[in-house]
Amino acid sequence: MILRALALAAPAVLLAACTNAVEVEPAALPSAASASAWVVYQGAMSASPTASWAPDTVAAGTFLPYRPDSPAITYEPTVVPPGARAEVGIVRNSAGMIVRLTTSGLIPRRSYGAHLHTAPCTAAPADAGPHYQHRKDPKTPSVNPSYANPRNEIWLDFTADASGAATVTSEQRWSFAAGASPRSLVIHELTTRTGAGVAGTAGERAACLTLPTR
């Protein structure tokens, strides 16, 4: 009987030994140093990615056809439907800054271009001015990839999820100068191109959200 009990116990002991010998480590996350200047997160807005998000500048609005003093304007309702929303938050940190755009109510699965521009929104889409640039291109319009790129400008391209929502961030190693911050977010009908002679272009301006003076 003793021998039979030992024989039955042996496989269990071996199995336990094998199990204890294996340590499962969590999957490694990409380091901040390897992150691109243009980081895109797709999906509906939720509490988890914004739980510790405390921006020092926030602008938010619901896109509607132009009316005086409206902070959020849709110029192309078939691209940015009336009632769609956007929020821009800006946080400064020791490395530079993070700009985050959250959207909802857009066309599901559709891709958009988005950038920060130099002037407030008006009835005319072009009045929002060119892209805000950290190092300003001496030539206009700026279509040189040396200046029109996601490291020198704030690009926030995104693809809406099945509900028409998205979240996207731009992480930069520089920050806006006091009194010289961008004044608008412009959503474009196309994603941003990067080639020489067309860098930074993204089709028509479909919507605009005015940002506060900083």
Buried (B, 14 or more C-beta within 10 A) or exposed (E): EEEEEEEEEEEEEEEEEEEEEEEEEEEEEEEEEEEEBBBBEEBBBEEEBBEEEEBEBEBEBBBBEBEEEBBBBBBBBEBBBEEBBBBBBBBEEEEBBBBBBBBBBBBEEBBBBBBBBBBBBBEEBEBBBBBBBBEEBEEEEBBBBEBBBBBBBBBBBBBBBEEBBBBBBBBBEEBBEEEEBBBBBBBBBBBBBBEEEEBBBBBEBBBBBBBEEB
